[in-house]
């Protein structure tokens, strides 16, 4: 999962370069939209290349929710109603993971949004919330664990190993 900011200026060429790199992996990948991806016409380009901003899927009895929570550049509030509806009946899954670009402690969330996001995740049994945006590593464990991955420019990335009813977060620094 690529955690957002595919582009810097949201130019079509930046998206094309990303796509060309990712297709060489010969592995499936997913994306969440980042704040830089909304610049200029980037939101339109992103949607045409990668699809909906909010989506989810189930795999191996786990649920994965990819959520657009960009505020400033998108000129809209995150769709917390959609997120809440996606997280209904999550007790039937081994684990639930939410991916969003902005961490709840991020600069784009006011106190009310931070609390709303954390409450929705906590009340719906989310195991782990994964983020980018700040380009610095952080891992916070509470009722819900929060993992923010470092910047790829810093030659680091995160691996989440999902097991039956548990997961392990690993920071890889190159």
QUIMODA-V382719 format. One record per run of one state. SS is the DSSP state (2 for helix, 1 for strand, 0 for the rest). FROM is the first residue (numbers start at 1). LEN is the number of residues. If there is no record, write none. Layout:
BEGIN
SS_FROM_LEN + SS_FROM_LEN
END
This chain:
BEGIN
0_1_1 + 1_2_1 + 0_3_9 + 2_12_12 + 0_24_7 + 1_31_1 + 0_32_4 + 2_36_3 + 0_39_3 + 2_42_9 + 0_51_4 + 1_55_5 + 0_60_2 + 1_62_6 + 0_68_12 + 2_80_7 + 0_87_3 + 2_90_3 + 0_93_2 + 1_95_6 + 0_101_10 + 2_111_13 + 0_124_4 + 1_128_4 + 0_132_6 + 1_138_3 + 0_141_4 + 1_145_4 + 0_149_3 + 2_152_3 + 0_155_1 + 1_156_7 + 0_163_4 + 1_167_7 + 0_174_1
END
